[in-house]
Amino acid sequence: MPTRPEGSPWWILHLRGVHLERGDGSGSEDHPAEGASDPILVDALGDPVVAAWTSPAGSQRWYVIPDGTSWENVLGWLVHRALPEYVPDVLRRARSPYFVDPDRQSVGEQTARQALDDLEAQYADEKRQLERTLREAKEKAEPVRYGLLHGSGSELVNAVAQVLADAGMHAVDPDEQLGGTKSADLLVSAEGVSARLVEVKGVSGPAQEHLVGYLQGIWRPGRSCGRTSRSPTVC
């Protein structure tokens, strides 16, 4: 956590019973856990670090928070979130300015609050949509990214073909059109540009001249191969 003080301990909360040993040595007693623990804040692994314990009868509700937490944050959360939700009568009896009674609000207050609630709901809905769009885009891009960085053979060729297609070019496997496996990896064409044979090799360092020999078909003298580190060689 970015706001976690350096050197602070890590912890998680679990509800468990108590094992007691009798002082006279006559035995021990096991007391199972009572009540229920509801997580309020969880860590990246899903373990609770802040929780609320409710007694079996439901008459008590205790909040368990990390030691050293700012009391201003705790009290602010209690006043603004916990008390209005669980014991709103306390704020009413104390005539707290934080208590909101819809029956005693003006039309202007109700309209503004409703607009604020609608805005928060709209934000939550748009956030879910954007998260879904990001997840779908990542699922689509990850195979291409992995193929370019770590792939070899057909996996690398398919990744290069997808990148060329996303750039508006048309890339096909010439073996499917010409037959056999002696041609280059891809036949690439674009509007207004003649087709080019592309040989893809996942090697590190500068492209080697002998890679030109992998190309079969029309070759124009003076043309060379270009490559940057950790990128496919395209001739």
trRosetta pair geometry for C-beta under 8 A, 3 or more apart (Angstrom, degrees):
i j d omega theta_ij theta_ji phi_ij phi_ji
1 4 4.1 100 72 -28 101 108
4 8 5.6 -129 176 49 91 133
5 8 4.6 97 70 -38 87 119
5 68 7.7 -93 26 149 136 139
8 68 6.9 -150 -132 85 116 157
11 49 6.7 115 87 -133 75 85
11 66 6.7 151 54 -115 121 99
12 43 7.0 -87 -96 8 99 128
12 47 4.0 -31 -135 152 134 131
12 48 6.5 102 -167 66 80 52
12 49 6.2 -70 -114 -84 54 67
13 37 6.9 -156 133 -178 113 143
13 39 7.8 159 67 -104 117 82
13 47 7.7 151 37 163 58 87
13 48 4.7 -59 55 98 104 101
13 49 6.5 144 -6 -121 99 20
13 50 7.6 121 -5 -71 142 7
13 51 4.9 -144 96 4 152 129
13 64 5.9 126 -126 107 148 135
14 37 7.9 157 -163 61 26 166
15 33 4.8 106 148 -166 92 148
15 35 7.4 -126 -153 84 141 86
15 36 7.5 -105 -39 -156 176 26
15 37 4.1 -171 -43 -15 128 133
15 53 7.1 141 -101 -112 118 105
16 33 5.3 -106 -156 -64 13 121
17 30 6.4 61 123 176 138 79
17 31 5.0 -171 -172 97 106 57
17 32 4.3 -86 -77 -138 141 23
17 33 4.6 -111 -58 -42 68 59
17 34 7.9 83 -103 -18 82 67
18 30 7.7 170 88 -154 47 45
18 31 4.7 1 55 56 88 109
19 28 6.4 11 -180 172 86 126
19 29 7.6 169 -155 87 46 47
19 30 5.4 -13 -107 -106 74 74
19 31 7.7 -162 -74 25 31 71
20 28 6.1 166 89 -161 50 75
20 29 4.7 -7 60 58 103 92
20 30 7.8 -170 23 -77 71 29
20 31 7.0 38 -6 -6 109 107
21 28 4.8 -35 -102 -102 56 98
22 25 6.6 -98 92 4 92 11
22 26 4.9 -42 91 51 149 82
22 27 5.6 41 13 62 126 55
22 28 6.5 -142 -4 -86 79 40
22 29 7.3 82 -50 -12 90 95
31 34 8.0 -39 158 -27 98 103
34 55 7.3 5 134 -150 106 60
34 56 5.4 -64 -179 -42 98 111
35 53 5.6 62 124 178 141 89
35 54 5.5 179 -169 86 105 49
35 55 5.0 -68 -97 -124 119 25
35 56 5.3 -104 -78 -48 59 60
36 53 7.3 164 84 -151 40 54
36 54 5.1 -9 58 55 89 100
37 48 7.2 -172 146 59 115 165
37 51 5.0 18 -177 162 98 140
37 52 7.3 154 -156 77 53 41
37 53 5.3 -23 -99 -98 74 73
37 54 7.9 -175 -80 17 28 72
37 64 7.9 -24 -139 22 108 134
38 51 6.2 156 77 -164 42 84
38 52 4.8 -17 60 60 98 93
38 53 7.9 -179 19 -81 71 26
38 54 6.8 39 -8 -11 110 110
39 42 5.4 31 170 -63 140 98
39 48 3.5 -135 -114 -95 103 118
39 50 7.5 92 -165 80 63 56
39 51 5.1 -50 -105 -103 44 92
40 48 7.2 80 30 -150 55 107
40 50 4.5 -63 69 110 108 97
40 51 5.8 178 4 -103 87 29
40 52 5.9 85 -47 -20 114 93
40 63 7.5 13 -19 -142 154 96
41 48 7.0 102 74 -154 48 67
41 49 5.5 -54 100 63 96 89
41 50 3.9 41 33 37 105 111
42 45 7.9 -122 165 73 99 51
42 46 5.3 -4 169 -153 138 33
42 47 6.1 148 -156 71 87 27
42 48 5.3 -54 -96 -91 77 47
42 49 6.7 135 -127 6 25 82
43 46 7.2 -53 68 13 64 17
43 47 5.3 -7 36 58 105 83
43 49 5.5 83 -44 -31 94 121
48 51 4.6 50 159 -64 142 111
49 66 6.4 -6 166 -52 96 113
50 63 7.6 2 -177 -176 91 91
50 64 6.9 177 -154 90 48 65
50 65 5.4 14 -125 -113 98 67
50 66 7.0 -71 -77 -16 85 83
51 63 7.7 175 96 -152 38 53
51 64 5.1 -2 63 54 81 108
52 61 5.8 1 178 -176 111 95
52 62 6.9 159 -160 82 60 41
52 63 5.3 -28 -104 -100 78 65
52 64 7.3 -176 -89 15 25 77
53 61 7.2 162 82 -156 48 45
53 62 4.6 -12 58 61 99 96
53 63 7.9 -166 19 -76 72 18
53 64 6.2 59 -17 -23 105 113
54 58 6.0 5 172 -117 113 56
54 60 7.0 157 -153 88 46 59
54 61 5.2 -9 -101 -105 76 77
54 62 8.0 -171 -73 24 32 67
55 58 6.4 -125 73 -33 78 13
55 59 5.7 -38 65 51 133 70
55 60 4.0 64 -15 47 124 98
55 61 7.6 -103 2 -62 80 43
57 60 7.8 62 64 10 91 81
61 86 6.5 -91 56 -175 163 156
63 78 7.8 -133 7 -89 161 101
63 82 7.2 -52 -62 -112 142 154
65 69 5.1 -71 148 23 120 154
65 74 6.2 -123 7 -106 177 120
66 69 5.2 112 72 -45 81 108
69 73 6.4 -99 167 68 96 120
69 74 5.9 96 119 -52 117 112
70 73 4.4 81 80 5 102 105
70 74 6.9 -177 96 -8 54 85
71 74 5.3 -53 -144 40 42 113
71 75 5.9 37 160 -16 73 106
72 75 6.1 -54 -140 41 26 105
72 76 6.1 29 157 -21 61 111
73 76 5.8 -57 -146 38 27 113
73 77 6.4 26 156 -19 63 106
74 77 5.9 -59 -152 35 29 108
74 78 6.4 28 152 -19 65 107
75 78 5.5 -52 -145 36 34 113
75 79 6.2 28 159 -16 67 107
76 79 6.1 -58 -144 39 28 106
76 80 5.9 1 167 3 65 117
77 80 6.4 -69 -133 50 23 94
77 81 5.2 -31 -173 32 66 120
77 82 6.4 58 134 -15 77 104
78 81 7.2 -60 -100 55 10 77
78 82 4.6 -40 -135 43 52 124
78 83 5.8 58 161 -24 70 100
79 82 7.9 25 -8 46 17 85
79 83 5.9 -11 -126 25 31 129
79 91 7.8 112 -155 -97 71 118
79 96 7.3 -154 -155 -175 102 146
79 98 5.2 59 162 76 102 171
80 84 7.1 -25 176 2 27 124
80 98 6.3 -101 -90 -165 61 134
81 84 6.8 -82 -154 41 12 101
81 85 6.3 -6 167 -7 56 120
82 85 6.2 -77 -153 41 23 104
82 86 5.9 -25 175 18 66 117
83 86 6.7 -74 -125 53 22 83
83 87 5.5 -55 -148 65 65 86
83 88 6.9 115 148 -92 69 40
83 90 5.7 -93 -158 68 113 123
83 91 5.5 115 139 -43 123 110
83 98 8.0 74 77 103 125 124
84 88 5.4 41 -149 -99 45 90
84 91 6.5 -5 -82 2 69 153
84 98 7.3 -110 -57 136 115 97
84 99 7.0 170 -100 -119 93 59
84 100 7.0 24 -134 30 133 92
85 88 7.6 118 -3 -54 7 92
87 90 4.6 40 130 -6 110 115
87 91 7.9 131 110 -8 74 81
88 91 5.9 -54 -163 37 52 107
88 92 6.3 51 143 -22 76 105
88 99 6.7 115 -168 -139 83 101
89 92 5.3 -55 -147 38 40 115
89 93 6.0 38 157 -19 72 104
90 93 6.1 -56 -146 38 27 105
90 94 6.2 14 158 -7 63 113
91 94 5.8 -62 -140 47 30 104
91 96 4.1 -73 -157 38 83 129
91 98 6.2 -93 -146 81 134 86
91 99 3.5 160 134 -76 117 111
92 95 7.5 23 177 -74 32 40
92 96 7.8 -58 -53 27 20 88
92 99 5.4 162 -72 -169 55 160
92 101 7.0 76 -104 -64 107 123
94 99 7.9 146 65 -30 86 131
95 99 7.7 -115 -159 28 20 133
96 99 4.7 105 70 -18 92 98
100 105 7.3 16 -169 -63 83 124
100 113 7.7 137 -167 -118 141 153
101 104 4.3 39 91 24 113 108
101 105 7.0 180 88 -31 58 84
102 105 5.5 -49 -147 14 39 119
102 110 6.6 78 -153 -106 86 104
105 109 4.0 -122 -173 89 106 128
105 110 5.0 131 109 -54 125 85
105 113 7.3 -32 -175 3 163 140
106 109 4.7 98 53 6 76 101
106 110 7.0 -144 94 -3 40 88
107 110 5.8 -58 -147 40 31 110
107 111 6.1 31 155 -21 66 108
108 111 5.8 -56 -145 36 29 111
108 112 6.2 24 159 -15 65 108
109 112 6.0 -58 -145 40 28 107
109 113 6.1 24 158 -16 65 110
110 113 5.9 -56 -142 39 28 109
110 114 6.2 29 158 -19 64 108
111 114 5.9 -56 -147 37 27 110
111 115 6.4 28 154 -19 63 107
112 115 5.7 -54 -149 36 31 113
112 116 6.4 32 152 -19 65 105
113 116 5.5 -53 -149 36 33 113
113 117 6.4 35 152 -19 66 103
114 117 5.6 -51 -147 36 34 112
114 118 6.3 35 153 -19 65 104
115 118 5.7 -53 -147 36 31 112
115 119 6.3 35 152 -22 64 105
116 119 5.6 -52 -148 33 32 113
116 120 6.5 31 154 -17 64 103
117 120 5.8 -54 -149 36 32 109
117 121 6.4 31 153 -17 65 107
118 121 5.7 -56 -148 39 32 111
118 122 6.2 34 153 -20 66 106
119 122 5.7 -53 -146 37 30 112
119 123 6.3 33 153 -20 64 105
120 123 5.6 -51 -147 35 32 113
120 124 6.4 32 153 -19 64 104
121 124 5.7 -53 -148 35 32 111
121 125 6.4 30 153 -18 64 106
122 125 5.7 -55 -148 37 31 110
122 126 6.2 28 156 -15 66 107
123 126 5.9 -57 -144 40 29 107
123 127 6.1 33 155 -23 64 108
124 127 5.6 -53 -147 34 29 114
124 128 6.6 31 154 -19 63 103
125 128 5.8 -53 -152 33 32 111
125 129 6.5 30 151 -17 64 106
126 129 5.6 -54 -148 37 35 112
126 130 6.2 32 155 -17 68 106
127 130 5.8 -56 -145 39 30 107
127 131 6.2 32 155 -20 65 107
128 131 5.7 -54 -145 37 30 112
128 132 6.4 30 155 -18 64 105
129 132 5.7 -55 -151 36 31 111
129 133 6.4 31 151 -19 65 105
130 133 5.5 -50 -144 37 35 113
130 134 6.2 37 154 -20 66 104
131 134 5.7 -51 -146 37 31 112
131 135 6.3 34 153 -21 63 106
132 135 5.6 -53 -147 35 31 113
132 136 6.4 29 155 -17 65 105
133 136 5.8 -56 -148 38 31 109
133 137 6.2 29 155 -18 65 108
134 137 5.7 -56 -144 39 30 110
134 138 6.2 31 156 -21 65 107
135 138 5.8 -54 -147 35 29 111
135 139 6.4 29 154 -19 63 105
136 139 5.7 -53 -148 35 32 111
136 140 6.5 29 153 -16 64 107
137 140 5.7 -58 -150 38 32 110
137 141 6.0 18 157 -11 68 113
138 141 5.9 -62 -137 44 29 101
138 142 5.8 42 163 -41 67 105
139 142 6.2 -38 -135 15 24 116
140 143 7.7 -68 180 27 28 97
140 144 7.8 7 143 1 61 114
141 144 5.7 -69 -160 46 48 109
141 145 5.6 45 150 -23 83 111
142 145 5.7 -57 -139 40 30 111
142 146 6.0 27 163 -17 67 108
143 146 5.9 -57 -142 40 28 108
143 147 6.1 31 157 -23 64 109
143 159 7.2 -150 135 -95 73 94
144 147 5.7 -55 -146 36 28 113
144 148 6.4 25 158 -16 64 106
144 159 4.8 138 -146 -143 58 86
144 162 5.0 -114 -104 89 119 139
144 163 6.5 139 -170 -57 125 84
145 148 6.1 -57 -149 36 28 107
145 149 6.3 7 161 -3 64 115
145 159 7.9 -157 -10 -148 13 126
146 149 6.2 -68 -141 48 28 99
146 150 5.6 -40 -175 43 68 108
146 151 6.4 90 126 -44 69 99
146 159 7.7 -142 75 -96 55 140
147 150 7.4 -77 -111 60 12 65
147 151 3.6 -4 -149 -10 55 151
147 155 4.9 -148 -126 156 98 83
147 156 5.5 170 174 -100 88 39
147 158 6.3 -97 -147 76 160 86
147 159 2.8 -179 103 -55 130 138
147 160 7.9 -124 127 -22 118 60
147 162 8.0 91 59 29 147 126
148 151 6.8 25 -21 27 17 108
148 156 7.2 106 -99 -138 33 74
148 159 4.9 -151 -50 144 71 139
148 160 7.3 121 -96 -68 87 66
148 163 7.2 70 -76 -45 129 138
148 231 7.4 -9 -176 -128 101 57
148 232 6.9 -89 -137 -26 77 101
149 230 6.6 8 -132 -179 64 111
151 155 3.7 -134 -158 115 122 109
151 156 4.1 174 108 -66 103 70
151 159 5.8 143 40 -7 151 139
151 202 6.7 -149 96 -84 59 152
152 155 6.4 38 53 54 36 106
152 156 5.4 7 -117 -21 17 124
152 202 4.7 -118 -108 46 73 148
153 156 6.3 116 52 19 32 97
153 157 7.1 -63 140 -2 38 103
153 202 8.0 -52 -11 11 41 127
154 157 5.3 -55 -143 40 38 114
154 158 6.0 40 158 -22 71 104
155 158 6.0 -53 -147 35 26 109
155 159 6.6 27 153 -20 60 106
156 159 5.7 -55 -150 34 33 112
156 160 6.5 31 154 -17 66 104
156 200 5.8 -176 123 142 104 125
156 202 4.8 -122 -102 -53 165 121
156 232 6.2 149 170 -95 110 117
157 160 5.9 -56 -150 37 32 109
157 161 6.3 33 152 -20 65 107
157 185 4.8 -136 -125 -175 122 128
157 186 6.7 173 -164 -46 97 103
157 200 5.0 158 -99 59 71 143
158 161 5.5 -53 -146 37 32 114
158 162 6.4 35 154 -22 64 104
159 162 5.8 -54 -151 33 31 111
159 163 6.6 32 151 -18 64 104
159 232 8.0 167 87 -42 102 136
160 163 5.7 -53 -150 35 34 112
160 164 6.4 32 153 -17 67 106
160 171 7.7 -157 118 -168 79 166
160 185 7.7 54 68 117 137 137
160 186 6.9 -131 105 -21 115 151
160 198 7.4 -157 139 136 135 137
160 200 5.0 -159 11 -107 160 144
160 232 5.0 -43 -85 32 130 169
160 234 7.6 170 -161 -81 137 106
161 164 5.8 -55 -148 38 32 110
161 165 6.3 33 153 -20 65 107
161 171 4.3 -160 -142 106 82 139
161 186 5.8 -176 -88 -106 95 135
162 165 5.6 -53 -146 37 32 112
162 166 6.3 34 154 -20 65 104
163 166 5.7 -53 -148 36 31 111
163 167 6.5 26 152 -16 63 108
164 167 5.6 -60 -151 39 32 111
164 169 4.4 -60 170 68 90 123
164 171 4.5 82 88 -38 135 134
164 186 7.4 133 23 162 160 156
164 188 5.7 -88 -173 -127 152 124
164 198 8.0 -165 -69 9 156 171
165 168 7.9 105 -180 -25 31 9
165 169 6.5 -94 -86 70 32 67
165 170 7.3 55 -108 -110 76 33
165 171 5.9 -99 -55 24 85 104
168 190 6.7 64 115 -135 87 108
168 191 7.9 -58 153 11 108 102
169 188 5.5 11 161 -169 133 99
169 189 6.8 157 -168 78 86 33
169 190 4.6 -57 -113 -77 82 99
170 188 7.0 150 79 -155 51 51
170 189 5.0 -21 63 65 103 85
170 190 6.9 168 15 -81 79 46
171 186 4.8 -16 -165 -166 104 125
171 187 7.2 150 -152 73 53 45
171 188 4.9 -12 -99 -101 83 81
171 198 7.5 -40 -133 36 111 139
172 176 6.8 -102 167 54 100 120
172 177 6.7 58 128 -24 131 123
172 186 7.0 132 66 -156 31 71
172 187 5.3 -24 64 59 84 97
173 176 4.6 79 85 -3 99 107
173 177 7.7 160 95 -2 58 84
173 185 7.5 -58 -125 173 75 50
173 186 6.8 -56 -95 -105 46 56
173 187 7.6 77 172 13 5 89
174 177 5.6 -65 -153 46 48 102
174 178 5.1 10 161 8 87 117
174 183 4.2 -96 98 122 126 150
174 184 6.3 61 23 58 137 72
174 186 7.2 126 -15 -169 91 14
174 187 4.4 102 -67 -33 100 116
174 197 7.1 -14 -32 -121 152 94
174 217 7.9 -81 -168 -50 163 146
175 178 6.4 -64 -117 57 26 86
175 179 6.8 19 -171 -164 58 5
175 180 6.3 -123 -138 80 86 45
175 181 5.6 18 -118 -98 135 52
175 183 5.8 -169 -67 46 68 111
177 187 7.3 -47 32 20 137 151
178 183 5.5 92 60 -36 144 147
180 183 7.1 108 89 -8 96 89
182 216 5.3 33 135 -13 90 164
183 187 7.8 -16 153 -54 134 103
183 197 7.1 -121 179 -139 92 124
183 216 5.0 -106 -111 59 53 112
183 217 6.6 45 -135 -35 96 115
184 187 7.2 124 71 -66 107 65
184 197 4.0 125 18 177 150 103
184 198 5.9 141 147 65 133 32
184 199 4.6 -101 -144 -69 100 77
184 214 6.5 94 -108 127 74 91
184 215 5.0 6 -72 -119 116 69
184 216 6.7 -165 -32 32 72 70
184 217 7.2 -74 -6 14 106 123
184 235 7.7 -136 -129 66 136 106
185 198 6.1 -63 65 100 92 76
185 199 5.5 115 4 -130 98 41
185 200 4.6 -66 52 19 163 94
186 197 7.5 147 84 -161 52 47
186 198 4.2 -16 66 61 101 109
186 200 6.8 53 -2 -22 110 112
187 195 5.7 8 177 -180 92 124
187 196 7.6 164 -157 80 50 37
187 197 6.1 -27 -103 -102 67 61
187 198 7.5 -174 -82 18 19 84
188 195 6.6 153 79 -157 39 70
188 196 5.2 -23 64 63 94 87
188 197 7.8 153 19 -104 80 11
188 198 5.2 42 -8 -17 120 126
189 193 6.9 174 -163 88 58 84
189 194 7.3 -68 -126 165 90 26
189 195 4.1 -39 -80 -96 100 81
189 196 7.5 159 -79 16 51 65
190 193 4.5 21 66 45 94 118
193 196 7.9 -28 143 -21 109 104
197 215 5.1 123 108 -147 133 106
197 216 7.6 -156 -158 58 163 47
197 217 5.3 142 -48 54 147 135
197 218 7.7 153 -10 56 119 70
197 235 7.4 -17 101 92 82 90
198 234 5.3 -26 -147 -146 103 86
198 235 6.7 150 -138 52 45 60
199 211 6.1 177 103 170 137 97
199 214 4.5 110 -134 95 153 125
199 215 5.5 -111 -33 -67 124 83
199 233 6.9 -19 99 103 83 98
199 234 7.5 152 59 -136 53 35
199 235 5.0 3 35 29 100 115
200 232 4.7 -21 -148 -170 92 128
200 233 6.7 148 -143 62 36 65
200 234 6.9 2 -91 -86 68 67
201 207 7.7 115 61 -130 122 91
201 211 5.8 -109 0 -128 151 130
201 214 7.7 148 -55 7 120 165
201 232 6.9 131 52 -160 39 72
201 233 4.5 -10 49 38 93 120
202 232 6.5 -42 -83 -105 63 74
203 207 7.5 114 69 -113 120 55
203 208 7.3 -32 101 -1 163 104
203 227 7.9 10 70 176 91 163
203 233 6.5 5 37 -23 99 126
204 229 6.3 28 -157 -145 76 80
204 230 6.9 12 -115 -64 83 57
205 229 6.8 22 -75 -103 24 84
206 227 6.3 135 -156 69 40 106
207 211 5.8 -80 -178 31 97 145
207 225 4.2 -118 128 116 151 120
207 226 6.6 164 7 -174 141 4
207 227 3.9 126 -44 6 102 127
207 233 4.5 124 -109 -129 115 121
207 235 7.6 165 179 -72 150 93
208 211 5.3 115 73 -18 77 98
209 212 6.0 -27 179 3 58 113
209 225 7.5 177 -111 24 41 118
210 213 5.6 -31 -175 14 61 117
211 214 5.7 -32 -171 8 56 117
211 225 5.7 37 81 -61 121 170
211 233 5.9 -33 167 132 167 150
211 235 6.2 -173 122 -50 104 138
212 215 6.1 -48 -173 19 51 111
212 219 7.8 85 -178 -142 102 142
212 224 7.9 -67 -78 -139 125 49
212 225 6.3 -139 -68 -33 84 115
212 235 5.9 174 -104 -150 62 149
214 235 7.7 131 62 32 101 149
215 219 6.3 115 110 -85 127 115
215 235 5.8 -122 -48 102 132 132
219 223 7.1 -142 -173 49 77 123
220 223 5.1 76 78 -17 89 124
223 235 7.7 103 133 -179 106 76
224 235 7.9 -89 154 -135 31 82
225 233 5.7 17 176 -177 124 104
225 234 7.1 165 -153 84 80 37
225 235 4.2 -39 -99 -96 96 88
226 233 7.8 167 82 -149 34 66
226 234 6.6 -20 63 65 79 84
227 231 6.0 179 -163 81 72 95
227 232 7.4 -113 -125 116 99 29
227 233 4.4 -33 -81 -103 130 75
227 234 7.3 150 -81 20 76 63
228 231 4.6 42 64 22 82 133
